[in-house]
Amino acid sequence: MPALTRTRPAPTTTRTRLALTTATVLLAAGAPAAYAALDDRSGGAAPTARGTAYVETRLLFGTERPDGGPAVTDRQFTAFVDREVTPAFPEGLTVREGRGQWRDASGRIARERSYELVLLYPAGEAHVRDPGVERIRDAYERAFGQESVARLDERPRWTSDVMWSVPQPLASKNYHR
């Protein structure tokens, strides 16, 4: 029986294994950091090189009248938007129909058909646009006998040329009165 001899791996094979192992460890450790740096959706400031940061304001309009009168119709709501909202926000808006509920002034849960109005405008104009948003809320409450029009302001990571977002609430404000 021939004698067993132990052979050493060639030095280049050992170096190659060491280099591959090191590269694998560095890639495994560095890749998540690289992706995080390239795809920063952690809530920091919107990237200024990509366009203008926008604020998203959502107004929630109920259609049932607290006095028991007839509900606001689609035609009435569309006329309201044309008369009160479009002149203040001619750049555009979105209206979504929905169903919602809330607790009214008497403590009763009211379920009703509703509308969500979405407005987007440059963050730098927020202080100028705020009074217009409040006038819209007041006008709807007066026109249709509503107790409230809910308001939600978010500073999304939207820019004029990029449409991904991670909403970030603005400072607390009279969202629902």
Secondary structure, DSSP 8 states (H G I E B T S, - for coil): ----------HHHHHHHHHHHHHHHHHHHHHHHHHHHHS--SS----GGG---EEEEEEEEE-S-TTS-----HHHHHHHIIIIITTT-TT--EEEEEEEEEE-TTS-EEEEEEEEEEEEEEGGGHHHHHHHHHHHHHHHHHHHT-S--EEEEE--S-BTTB------B-S------
